[in-house]
Amino acid sequence: MSLRSALARARYFVREFSGEAAYDRYVAHARSHDPDAEVPTRRAFERARTDAREADPREGFGCC
């Protein structure tokens, strides 16, 4: 395995583990189903993801 391919694999796993690739998958999915659909910005997407996680009591984010 070359250094370039090893770095590419490492980048892939870091993006998957951190959740950064989720937005890219979302955009690809949205575009494949409706090319003219308005896609939220990365910031809006991440805000919605965070809000959904914090609202879910199974995640354990609620403090009180």
Predicted model as a PDB file, atoms N, CA, C, CB and O in Angstrom, pLDDT in the B-factor column:
MODEL        1                                                                  
ATOM      1  N   MET A   1       0.860  -1.175   0.000  1.00 79.00           N  
ATOM      2  CA  MET A   1       0.000   0.000   0.000  1.00 79.00           C  
ATOM      3  C   MET A   1       0.906   1.239   0.000  1.00 79.00           C  
ATOM      4  CB  MET A   1      -0.978  -0.002   1.241  1.00 79.00           C  
ATOM      5  O   MET A   1       1.851   1.330   0.784  1.00 79.00           O  
ATOM      6  N   SER A   2       0.609   2.163  -0.869  1.00 94.00           N  
ATOM      7  CA  SER A   2       1.413   3.378  -0.952  1.00 94.00           C  
ATOM      8  C   SER A   2       1.021   4.351   0.156  1.00 94.00           C  
ATOM      9  CB  SER A   2       1.252   4.043  -2.332  1.00 94.00           C  
ATOM     10  O   SER A   2      -0.028   4.208   0.784  1.00 94.00           O  
ATOM     11  N   LEU A   3       1.856   5.316   0.376  1.00 95.00           N  
ATOM     12  CA  LEU A   3       1.588   6.325   1.400  1.00 95.00           C  
ATOM     13  C   LEU A   3       0.319   7.102   1.056  1.00 95.00           C  
ATOM     14  CB  LEU A   3       2.787   7.290   1.543  1.00 95.00           C  
ATOM     15  O   LEU A   3      -0.485   7.410   1.936  1.00 95.00           O  
ATOM     16  N   ARG A   4       0.145   7.413  -0.215  1.00 95.00           N  
ATOM     17  CA  ARG A   4      -1.043   8.163  -0.640  1.00 95.00           C  
ATOM     18  C   ARG A   4      -2.331   7.396  -0.340  1.00 95.00           C  
ATOM     19  CB  ARG A   4      -0.962   8.477  -2.138  1.00 95.00           C  
ATOM     20  O   ARG A   4      -3.293   7.975   0.164  1.00 95.00           O  
ATOM     21  N   SER A   5      -2.355   6.118  -0.641  1.00 95.00           N  
ATOM     22  CA  SER A   5      -3.570   5.343  -0.383  1.00 95.00           C  
ATOM     23  C   SER A   5      -3.786   5.153   1.120  1.00 95.00           C  
ATOM     24  CB  SER A   5      -3.494   3.975  -1.086  1.00 95.00           C  
ATOM     25  O   SER A   5      -4.928   5.127   1.578  1.00 95.00           O  
ATOM     26  N   ALA A   6      -2.722   5.022   1.878  1.00 94.00           N  
ATOM     27  CA  ALA A   6      -2.858   4.906   3.333  1.00 94.00           C  
ATOM     28  C   ALA A   6      -3.432   6.194   3.919  1.00 94.00           C  
ATOM     29  CB  ALA A   6      -1.493   4.583   3.983  1.00 94.00           C  
ATOM     30  O   ALA A   6      -4.283   6.143   4.807  1.00 94.00           O  
ATOM     31  N   LEU A   7      -2.978   7.333   3.436  1.00 95.00           N  
ATOM     32  CA  LEU A   7      -3.509   8.611   3.921  1.00 95.00           C  
ATOM     33  C   LEU A   7      -4.970   8.797   3.498  1.00 95.00           C  
ATOM     34  CB  LEU A   7      -2.655   9.780   3.395  1.00 95.00           C  
ATOM     35  O   LEU A   7      -5.775   9.336   4.258  1.00 95.00           O  
ATOM     36  N   ALA A   8      -5.305   8.354   2.299  1.00 94.00           N  
ATOM     37  CA  ALA A   8      -6.684   8.456   1.829  1.00 94.00           C  
ATOM     38  C   ALA A   8      -7.605   7.597   2.695  1.00 94.00           C  
ATOM     39  CB  ALA A   8      -6.786   8.030   0.350  1.00 94.00           C  
ATOM     40  O   ALA A   8      -8.705   8.024   3.044  1.00 94.00           O  
ATOM     41  N   ARG A   9      -7.165   6.406   3.037  1.00 95.00           N  
ATOM     42  CA  ARG A   9      -7.972   5.538   3.906  1.00 95.00           C  
ATOM     43  C   ARG A   9      -8.107   6.132   5.297  1.00 95.00           C  
ATOM     44  CB  ARG A   9      -7.353   4.138   3.995  1.00 95.00           C  
ATOM     45  O   ARG A   9      -9.183   6.084   5.894  1.00 95.00           O  
ATOM     46  N   ALA A  10      -7.017   6.695   5.817  1.00 94.00           N  
ATOM     47  CA  ALA A  10      -7.065   7.312   7.140  1.00 94.00           C  
ATOM     48  C   ALA A  10      -8.032   8.495   7.134  1.00 94.00           C  
ATOM     49  CB  ALA A  10      -5.654   7.769   7.580  1.00 94.00           C  
ATOM     50  O   ALA A  10      -8.809   8.664   8.073  1.00 94.00           O  
ATOM     51  N   ARG A  11      -7.990   9.306   6.088  1.00 93.00           N  
ATOM     52  CA  ARG A  11      -8.899  10.445   5.967  1.00 93.00           C  
ATOM     53  C   ARG A  11     -10.346   9.972   5.915  1.00 93.00           C  
ATOM     54  CB  ARG A  11      -8.566  11.272   4.715  1.00 93.00           C  
ATOM     55  O   ARG A  11     -11.222  10.559   6.550  1.00 93.00           O  
ATOM     56  N   TYR A  12     -10.591   8.913   5.158  1.00 93.00           N  
ATOM     57  CA  TYR A  12     -11.945   8.357   5.055  1.00 93.00           C  
ATOM     58  C   TYR A  12     -12.461   7.951   6.438  1.00 93.00           C  
ATOM     59  CB  TYR A  12     -11.963   7.139   4.095  1.00 93.00           C  
ATOM     60  O   TYR A  12     -13.581   8.302   6.810  1.00 93.00           O  
ATOM     61  N   PHE A  13     -11.655   7.219   7.193  1.00 93.00           N  
ATOM     62  CA  PHE A  13     -12.096   6.745   8.505  1.00 93.00           C  
ATOM     63  C   PHE A  13     -12.276   7.882   9.495  1.00 93.00           C  
ATOM     64  CB  PHE A  13     -11.106   5.744   9.057  1.00 93.00           C  
ATOM     65  O   PHE A  13     -13.193   7.841  10.315  1.00 93.00           O  
ATOM     66  N   VAL A  14     -11.432   8.885   9.436  1.00 93.00           N  
ATOM     67  CA  VAL A  14     -11.575  10.039  10.336  1.00 93.00           C  
ATOM     68  C   VAL A  14     -12.860  10.786  10.019  1.00 93.00           C  
ATOM     69  CB  VAL A  14     -10.356  10.990  10.217  1.00 93.00           C  
ATOM     70  O   VAL A  14     -13.587  11.176  10.932  1.00 93.00           O  
ATOM     71  N   ARG A  15     -13.154  10.995   8.731  1.00 89.00           N  
ATOM     72  CA  ARG A  15     -14.383  11.690   8.345  1.00 89.00           C  
ATOM     73  C   ARG A  15     -15.625  10.901   8.742  1.00 89.00           C  
ATOM     74  CB  ARG A  15     -14.394  11.949   6.842  1.00 89.00           C  
ATOM     75  O   ARG A  15     -16.618  11.481   9.180  1.00 89.00           O  
ATOM     76  N   GLU A  16     -15.571   9.579   8.590  1.00 90.00           N  
ATOM     77  CA  GLU A  16     -16.708   8.749   8.984  1.00 90.00           C  
ATOM     78  C   GLU A  16     -16.883   8.747  10.503  1.00 90.00           C  
ATOM     79  CB  GLU A  16     -16.525   7.311   8.469  1.00 90.00           C  
ATOM     80  O   GLU A  16     -18.003   8.869  11.000  1.00 90.00           O  
ATOM     81  N   PHE A  17     -15.804   8.611  11.223  1.00 92.00           N  
ATOM     82  CA  PHE A  17     -15.866   8.550  12.684  1.00 92.00           C  
ATOM     83  C   PHE A  17     -16.342   9.872  13.278  1.00 92.00           C  
ATOM     84  CB  PHE A  17     -14.496   8.183  13.257  1.00 92.00           C  
ATOM     85  O   PHE A  17     -17.104   9.878  14.245  1.00 92.00           O  
ATOM     86  N   SER A  18     -15.901  10.985  12.713  1.00 86.00           N  
ATOM     87  CA  SER A  18     -16.260  12.302  13.250  1.00 86.00           C  
ATOM     88  C   SER A  18     -17.656  12.753  12.802  1.00 86.00           C  
ATOM     89  CB  SER A  18     -15.225  13.336  12.820  1.00 86.00           C  
ATOM     90  O   SER A  18     -18.214  13.684  13.383  1.00 86.00           O  
ATOM     91  N   GLY A  19     -18.219  12.114  11.791  1.00 82.00           N  
ATOM     92  CA  GLY A  19     -19.538  12.492  11.295  1.00 82.00           C  
ATOM     93  C   GLY A  19     -19.485  13.556  10.210  1.00 82.00           C  
ATOM     94  O   GLY A  19     -20.529  14.009   9.739  1.00 82.00           O  
ATOM     95  N   GLU A  20     -18.308  13.953   9.814  1.00 85.00           N  
ATOM     96  CA  GLU A  20     -18.166  14.987   8.785  1.00 85.00           C  
ATOM     97  C   GLU A  20     -18.729  14.537   7.442  1.00 85.00           C  
ATOM     98  CB  GLU A  20     -16.702  15.370   8.626  1.00 85.00           C  
ATOM     99  O   GLU A  20     -19.221  15.364   6.675  1.00 85.00           O  
ATOM    100  N   ALA A  21     -18.666  13.268   7.151  1.00 90.00           N  
ATOM    101  CA  ALA A  21     -19.141  12.752   5.865  1.00 90.00           C  
ATOM    102  C   ALA A  21     -20.662  12.701   5.794  1.00 90.00           C  
ATOM    103  CB  ALA A  21     -18.571  11.365   5.618  1.00 90.00           C  
ATOM    104  O   ALA A  21     -21.214  12.515   4.709  1.00 90.00           O  
ATOM    105  N   ALA A  22     -21.345  12.859   6.906  1.00 92.00           N  
ATOM    106  CA  ALA A  22     -22.808  12.776   6.921  1.00 92.00           C  
ATOM    107  C   ALA A  22     -23.435  13.838   6.019  1.00 92.00           C  
ATOM    108  CB  ALA A  22     -23.334  12.930   8.353  1.00 92.00           C  
ATOM    109  O   ALA A  22     -24.402  13.555   5.312  1.00 92.00           O  
ATOM    110  N   TYR A  23     -22.897  15.042   6.038  1.00 93.00           N  
ATOM    111  CA  TYR A  23     -23.450  16.105   5.199  1.00 93.00           C  
ATOM    112  C   TYR A  23     -23.268  15.771   3.719  1.00 93.00           C  
ATOM    113  CB  TYR A  23     -22.782  17.456   5.529  1.00 93.00           C  
ATOM    114  O   TYR A  23     -24.180  15.974   2.918  1.00 93.00           O  
ATOM    115  N   ASP A  24     -22.108  15.268   3.363  1.00 92.00           N  
ATOM    116  CA  ASP A  24     -21.859  14.906   1.964  1.00 92.00           C  
ATOM    117  C   ASP A  24     -22.836  13.822   1.503  1.00 92.00           C  
ATOM    118  CB  ASP A  24     -20.404  14.423   1.781  1.00 92.00           C  
ATOM    119  O   ASP A  24     -23.362  13.885   0.393  1.00 92.00           O  
ATOM    120  N   ARG A  25     -23.073  12.826   2.366  1.00 93.00           N  
ATOM    121  CA  ARG A  25     -24.043  11.781   2.024  1.00 93.00           C  
ATOM    122  C   ARG A  25     -25.445  12.359   1.898  1.00 93.00           C  
ATOM    123  CB  ARG A  25     -24.027  10.666   3.079  1.00 93.00           C  
ATOM    124  O   ARG A  25     -26.200  11.983   1.001  1.00 93.00           O  
ATOM    125  N   TYR A  26     -25.796  13.280   2.803  1.00 93.00           N  
ATOM    126  CA  TYR A  26     -27.119  13.900   2.764  1.00 93.00           C  
ATOM    127  C   TYR A  26     -27.317  14.671   1.461  1.00 93.00           C  
ATOM    128  CB  TYR A  26     -27.312  14.835   3.969  1.00 93.00           C  
ATOM    129  O   TYR A  26     -28.358  14.542   0.817  1.00 93.00           O  
ATOM    130  N   VAL A  27     -26.336  15.461   1.075  1.00 94.00           N  
ATOM    131  CA  VAL A  27     -26.438  16.248  -0.161  1.00 94.00           C  
ATOM    132  C   VAL A  27     -26.560  15.319  -1.368  1.00 94.00           C  
ATOM    133  CB  VAL A  27     -25.207  17.179  -0.321  1.00 94.00           C  
ATOM    134  O   VAL A  27     -27.387  15.561  -2.247  1.00 94.00           O  
ATOM    135  N   ALA A  28     -25.754  14.268  -1.422  1.00 94.00           N  
ATOM    136  CA  ALA A  28     -25.827  13.324  -2.541  1.00 94.00           C  
ATOM    137  C   ALA A  28     -27.202  12.669  -2.600  1.00 94.00           C  
ATOM    138  CB  ALA A  28     -24.731  12.248  -2.416  1.00 94.00           C  
ATOM    139  O   ALA A  28     -27.768  12.505  -3.681  1.00 94.00           O  
ATOM    140  N   HIS A  29     -27.736  12.299  -1.448  1.00 94.00           N  
ATOM    141  CA  HIS A  29     -29.059  11.681  -1.396  1.00 94.00           C  
ATOM    142  C   HIS A  29     -30.133  12.666  -1.861  1.00 94.00           C  
ATOM    143  CB  HIS A  29     -29.368  11.188   0.032  1.00 94.00           C  
ATOM    144  O   HIS A  29     -30.990  12.318  -2.673  1.00 94.00           O  
ATOM    145  N   ALA A  30     -30.084  13.883  -1.349  1.00 93.00           N  
ATOM    146  CA  ALA A  30     -31.089  14.886  -1.710  1.00 93.00           C  
ATOM    147  C   ALA A  30     -31.029  15.200  -3.206  1.00 93.00           C  
ATOM    148  CB  ALA A  30     -30.884  16.175  -0.886  1.00 93.00           C  
ATOM    149  O   ALA A  30     -32.068  15.315  -3.856  1.00 93.00           O  
ATOM    150  N   ARG A  31     -29.843  15.336  -3.743  1.00 93.00           N  
ATOM    151  CA  ARG A  31     -29.688  15.643  -5.172  1.00 93.00           C  
ATOM    152  C   ARG A  31     -30.139  14.481  -6.052  1.00 93.00           C  
ATOM    153  CB  ARG A  31     -28.232  15.991  -5.483  1.00 93.00           C  
ATOM    154  O   ARG A  31     -30.662  14.700  -7.145  1.00 93.00           O  
ATOM    155  N   SER A  32     -29.941  13.249  -5.587  1.00 94.00           N  
ATOM    156  CA  SER A  32     -30.337  12.113  -6.414  1.00 94.00           C  
ATOM    157  C   SER A  32     -31.853  11.972  -6.463  1.00 94.00           C  
ATOM    158  CB  SER A  32     -29.706  10.824  -5.885  1.00 94.00           C  
ATOM    159  O   SER A  32     -32.395  11.482  -7.454  1.00 94.00           O  
ATOM    160  N   HIS A  33     -32.540  12.393  -5.412  1.00 93.00           N  
ATOM    161  CA  HIS A  33     -34.001  12.280  -5.393  1.00 93.00           C  
ATOM    162  C   HIS A  33     -34.696  13.490  -5.997  1.00 93.00           C  
ATOM    163  CB  HIS A  33     -34.481  12.082  -3.980  1.00 93.00           C  
ATOM    164  O   HIS A  33     -35.766  13.360  -6.591  1.00 93.00           O  
ATOM    165  N   ASP A  34     -34.098  14.665  -5.849  1.00 92.00           N  
ATOM    166  CA  ASP A  34     -34.683  15.877  -6.421  1.00 92.00           C  
ATOM    167  C   ASP A  34     -33.568  16.876  -6.692  1.00 92.00           C  
ATOM    168  CB  ASP A  34     -35.760  16.489  -5.470  1.00 92.00           C  
ATOM    169  O   ASP A  34     -33.168  17.621  -5.797  1.00 92.00           O  
ATOM    170  N   PRO A  35     -33.064  16.895  -7.919  1.00 90.00           N  
ATOM    171  CA  PRO A  35     -31.936  17.773  -8.251  1.00 90.00           C  
ATOM    172  C   PRO A  35     -32.209  19.257  -8.005  1.00 90.00           C  
ATOM    173  CB  PRO A  35     -31.560  17.577  -9.688  1.00 90.00           C  
ATOM    174  O   PRO A  35     -31.272  20.032  -7.816  1.00 90.00           O  
ATOM    175  N   ASP A  36     -33.478  19.658  -8.007  1.00 91.00           N  
ATOM    176  CA  ASP A  36     -33.807  21.070  -7.816  1.00 91.00           C  
ATOM    177  C   ASP A  36     -34.131  21.418  -6.369  1.00 91.00           C  
ATOM    178  CB  ASP A  36     -34.971  21.443  -8.691  1.00 91.00           C  
ATOM    179  O   ASP A  36     -34.437  22.571  -6.067  1.00 91.00           O  
ATOM    180  N   ALA A  37     -34.069  20.456  -5.483  1.00 87.00           N  
ATOM    181  CA  ALA A  37     -34.404  20.702  -4.077  1.00 87.00           C  
ATOM    182  C   ALA A  37     -33.361  21.624  -3.436  1.00 87.00           C  
ATOM    183  CB  ALA A  37     -34.494  19.363  -3.295  1.00 87.00           C  
ATOM    184  O   ALA A  37     -32.170  21.557  -3.738  1.00 87.00           O  
ATOM    185  N   GLU A  38     -33.843  22.466  -2.561  1.00 92.00           N  
ATOM    186  CA  GLU A  38     -32.932  23.348  -1.833  1.00 92.00           C  
ATOM    187  C   GLU A  38     -32.283  22.552  -0.710  1.00 92.00           C  
ATOM    188  CB  GLU A  38     -33.680  24.599  -1.270  1.00 92.00           C  
ATOM    189  O   GLU A  38     -32.971  21.952   0.116  1.00 92.00           O  
ATOM    190  N   VAL A  39     -30.971  22.550  -0.686  1.00 92.00           N  
ATOM    191  CA  VAL A  39     -30.210  21.810   0.316  1.00 92.00           C  
ATOM    192  C   VAL A  39     -29.703  22.807   1.355  1.00 92.00           C  
ATOM    193  CB  VAL A  39     -29.022  21.016  -0.337  1.00 92.00           C  
ATOM    194  O   VAL A  39     -29.140  23.841   0.995  1.00 92.00           O  
ATOM    195  N   PRO A  40     -29.898  22.506   2.646  1.00 93.00           N  
ATOM    196  CA  PRO A  40     -29.411  23.441   3.665  1.00 93.00           C  
ATOM    197  C   PRO A  40     -27.885  23.537   3.652  1.00 93.00           C  
ATOM    198  CB  PRO A  40     -29.896  23.010   5.056  1.00 93.00           C  
ATOM    199  O   PRO A  40     -27.192  22.641   3.168  1.00 93.00           O  
ATOM    200  N   THR A  41     -27.394  24.616   4.182  1.00 94.00           N  
ATOM    201  CA  THR A  41     -25.947  24.775   4.297  1.00 94.00           C  
ATOM    202  C   THR A  41     -25.416  23.760   5.292  1.00 94.00           C  
ATOM    203  CB  THR A  41     -25.572  26.218   4.728  1.00 94.00           C  
ATOM    204  O   THR A  41     -26.183  23.183   6.063  1.00 94.00           O  
ATOM    205  N   ARG A  42     -24.112  23.539   5.282  1.00 93.00           N  
ATOM    206  CA  ARG A  42     -23.503  22.617   6.237  1.00 93.00           C  
ATOM    207  C   ARG A  42     -23.799  23.072   7.659  1.00 93.00           C  
ATOM    208  CB  ARG A  42     -21.980  22.518   6.009  1.00 93.00           C  
ATOM    209  O   ARG A  42     -24.080  22.248   8.529  1.00 93.00           O  
ATOM    210  N   ARG A  43     -23.740  24.368   7.898  1.00 95.00           N  
ATOM    211  CA  ARG A  43     -23.990  24.901   9.234  1.00 95.00           C  
ATOM    212  C   ARG A  43     -25.424  24.592   9.693  1.00 95.00           C  
ATOM    213  CB  ARG A  43     -23.740  26.421   9.254  1.00 95.00           C  
ATOM    214  O   ARG A  43     -25.635  24.158  10.826  1.00 95.00           O  
ATOM    215  N   ALA A  44     -26.399  24.817   8.817  1.00 96.00           N  
ATOM    216  CA  ALA A  44     -27.790  24.539   9.149  1.00 96.00           C  
ATOM    217  C   ALA A  44     -28.009  23.042   9.351  1.00 96.00           C  
ATOM    218  CB  ALA A  44     -28.720  25.069   8.050  1.00 96.00           C  
ATOM    219  O   ALA A  44     -28.750  22.636  10.247  1.00 96.00           O  
ATOM    220  N   PHE A  45     -27.371  22.227   8.527  1.00 94.00           N  
ATOM    221  CA  PHE A  45     -27.481  20.780   8.656  1.00 94.00           C  
ATOM    222  C   PHE A  45     -26.931  20.318  10.008  1.00 94.00           C  
ATOM    223  CB  PHE A  45     -26.737  20.080   7.505  1.00 94.00           C  
ATOM    224  O   PHE A  45     -27.567  19.529  10.707  1.00 94.00           O  
ATOM    225  N   GLU A  46     -25.762  20.807  10.363  1.00 92.00           N  
ATOM    226  CA  GLU A  46     -25.150  20.413  11.638  1.00 92.00           C  
ATOM    227  C   GLU A  46     -25.975  20.904  12.818  1.00 92.00           C  
ATOM    228  CB  GLU A  46     -23.720  20.958  11.739  1.00 92.00           C  
ATOM    229  O   GLU A  46     -26.106  20.199  13.819  1.00 92.00           O  
ATOM    230  N   ARG A  47     -26.536  22.117  12.709  1.00 95.00           N  
ATOM    231  CA  ARG A  47     -27.385  22.633  13.788  1.00 95.00           C  
ATOM    232  C   ARG A  47     -28.608  21.742  13.985  1.00 95.00           C  
ATOM    233  CB  ARG A  47     -27.825  24.079  13.486  1.00 95.00           C  
ATOM    234  O   ARG A  47     -28.985  21.439  15.117  1.00 95.00           O  
ATOM    235  N   ALA A  48     -29.225  21.325  12.882  1.00 93.00           N  
ATOM    236  CA  ALA A  48     -30.398  20.451  12.958  1.00 93.00           C  
ATOM    237  C   ALA A  48     -30.016  19.094  13.549  1.00 93.00           C  
ATOM    238  CB  ALA A  48     -31.030  20.267  11.559  1.00 93.00           C  
ATOM    239  O   ALA A  48     -30.770  18.531  14.344  1.00 93.00           O  
ATOM    240  N   ARG A  49     -28.860  18.568  13.169  1.00 89.00           N  
ATOM    241  CA  ARG A  49     -28.394  17.290  13.734  1.00 89.00           C  
ATOM    242  C   ARG A  49     -28.180  17.400  15.233  1.00 89.00           C  
ATOM    243  CB  ARG A  49     -27.091  16.841  13.056  1.00 89.00           C  
ATOM    244  O   ARG A  49     -28.580  16.518  15.993  1.00 89.00           O  
ATOM    245  N   THR A  50     -27.550  18.487  15.653  1.00 87.00           N  
ATOM    246  CA  THR A  50     -27.285  18.691  17.073  1.00 87.00           C  
ATOM    247  C   THR A  50     -28.580  18.853  17.843  1.00 87.00           C  
ATOM    248  CB  THR A  50     -26.393  19.909  17.284  1.00 87.00           C  
ATOM    249  O   THR A  50     -28.744  18.271  18.915  1.00 87.00           O  
ATOM    250  N   ASP A  51     -29.500  19.638  17.305  1.00 89.00           N  
ATOM    251  CA  ASP A  51     -30.794  19.832  17.969  1.00 89.00           C  
ATOM    252  C   ASP A  51     -31.534  18.505  18.113  1.00 89.00           C  
ATOM    253  CB  ASP A  51     -31.657  20.837  17.185  1.00 89.00           C  
ATOM    254  O   ASP A  51     -32.130  18.236  19.156  1.00 89.00           O  
ATOM    255  N   ALA A  52     -31.499  17.678  17.074  1.00 87.00           N  
ATOM    256  CA  ALA A  52     -32.184  16.382  17.124  1.00 87.00           C  
ATOM    257  C   ALA A  52     -31.544  15.470  18.167  1.00 87.00           C  
ATOM    258  CB  ALA A  52     -32.157  15.703  15.741  1.00 87.00           C  
ATOM    259  O   ALA A  52     -32.248  14.776  18.901  1.00 87.00           O  
ATOM    260  N   ARG A  53     -30.222  15.468  18.236  1.00 84.00           N  
ATOM    261  CA  ARG A  53     -29.540  14.641  19.234  1.00 84.00           C  
ATOM    262  C   ARG A  53     -29.853  15.105  20.647  1.00 84.00           C  
ATOM    263  CB  ARG A  53     -28.034  14.663  19.003  1.00 84.00           C  
ATOM    264  O   ARG A  53     -30.080  14.283  21.535  1.00 84.00           O  
ATOM    265  N   GLU A  54     -29.866  16.425  20.864  1.00 84.00           N  
ATOM    266  CA  GLU A  54     -30.130  16.955  22.198  1.00 84.00           C  
ATOM    267  C   GLU A  54     -31.583  16.737  22.621  1.00 84.00           C  
ATOM    268  CB  GLU A  54     -29.796  18.439  22.246  1.00 84.00           C  
ATOM    269  O   GLU A  54     -31.868  16.640  23.815  1.00 84.00           O  
ATOM    270  N   ALA A  55     -32.489  16.661  21.673  1.00 84.00           N  
ATOM    271  CA  ALA A  55     -33.903  16.450  21.989  1.00 84.00           C  
ATOM    272  C   ALA A  55     -34.213  14.983  22.288  1.00 84.00           C  
ATOM    273  CB  ALA A  55     -34.772  16.934  20.838  1.00 84.00           C  
ATOM    274  O   ALA A  55     -35.256  14.680  22.867  1.00 84.00           O  
ATOM    275  N   ASP A  56     -33.333  14.087  21.906  1.00 77.00           N  
ATOM    276  CA  ASP A  56     -33.549  12.661  22.097  1.00 77.00           C  
ATOM    277  C   ASP A  56     -33.097  12.252  23.501  1.00 77.00           C  
ATOM    278  CB  ASP A  56     -32.794  11.845  21.020  1.00 77.00           C  
ATOM    279  O   ASP A  56     -31.905  12.315  23.803  1.00 77.00           O  
ATOM    280  N   PRO A  57     -34.032  11.832  24.367  1.00 75.00           N  
ATOM    281  CA  PRO A  57     -33.638  11.486  25.739  1.00 75.00           C  
ATOM    282  C   PRO A  57     -32.730  10.254  25.820  1.00 75.00           C  
ATOM    283  CB  PRO A  57     -34.873  11.248  26.573  1.00 75.00           C  
ATOM    284  O   PRO A  57     -32.052  10.059  26.828  1.00 75.00           O  
ATOM    285  N   ARG A  58     -32.709   9.435  24.788  1.00 77.00           N  
ATOM    286  CA  ARG A  58     -31.829   8.255  24.806  1.00 77.00           C  
ATOM    287  C   ARG A  58     -30.364   8.635  24.663  1.00 77.00           C  
ATOM    288  CB  ARG A  58     -32.215   7.290  23.691  1.00 77.00           C  
ATOM    289  O   ARG A  58     -29.483   7.850  25.012  1.00 77.00           O  
ATOM    290  N   GLU A  59     -30.094   9.835  24.151  1.00 66.00           N  
ATOM    291  CA  GLU A  59     -28.716  10.284  23.972  1.00 66.00           C  
ATOM    292  C   GLU A  59     -28.075  10.744  25.272  1.00 66.00           C  
ATOM    293  CB  GLU A  59     -28.668  11.402  22.966  1.00 66.00           C  
ATOM    294  O   GLU A  59     -26.850  10.751  25.390  1.00 66.00           O  
ATOM    295  N   GLY A  60     -28.892  11.129  26.250  1.00 63.00           N  
ATOM    296  CA  GLY A  60     -28.347  11.507  27.541  1.00 63.00           C  
ATOM    297  C   GLY A  60     -27.807  12.918  27.630  1.00 63.00           C  
ATOM    298  O   GLY A  60     -26.990  13.207  28.504  1.00 63.00           O  
ATOM    299  N   PHE A  61     -28.249  13.817  26.738  1.00 59.00           N  
ATOM    300  CA  PHE A  61     -27.760  15.191  26.758  1.00 59.00           C  
ATOM    301  C   PHE A  61     -28.505  16.063  27.773  1.00 59.00           C  
ATOM    302  CB  PHE A  61     -27.882  15.797  25.377  1.00 59.00           C  
ATOM    303  O   PHE A  61     -27.976  17.086  28.208  1.00 59.00           O  
ATOM    304  N   GLY A  62     -29.696  15.683  28.144  1.00 57.00           N  
ATOM    305  CA  GLY A  62     -30.474  16.511  29.067  1.00 57.00           C  
ATOM    306  C   GLY A  62     -29.814  16.565  30.437  1.00 57.00           C  
ATOM    307  O   GLY A  62     -29.451  15.530  30.998  1.00 57.00           O  
ATOM    308  N   CYS A  63     -29.662  17.738  30.962  1.00 59.00           N  
ATOM    309  CA  CYS A  63     -28.988  17.855  32.247  1.00 59.00           C  
ATOM    310  C   CYS A  63     -29.983  17.831  33.401  1.00 59.00           C  
ATOM    311  CB  CYS A  63     -28.164  19.135  32.295  1.00 59.00           C  
ATOM    312  O   CYS A  63     -29.656  17.346  34.484  1.00 59.00           O  
ATOM    313  N   CYS A  64     -31.194  18.346  33.188  1.00 56.00           N  
ATOM    314  CA  CYS A  64     -32.101  18.485  34.322  1.00 56.00           C  
ATOM    315  C   CYS A  64     -33.480  17.929  34.025  1.00 56.00           C  
ATOM    316  CB  CYS A  64     -32.215  19.933  34.721  1.00 56.00           C  
ATOM    317  O   CYS A  64     -34.361  17.971  34.884  1.00 56.00           O  
TER     318      CYS A  64                                                      
ENDMDL                                                                          
END                                                                             
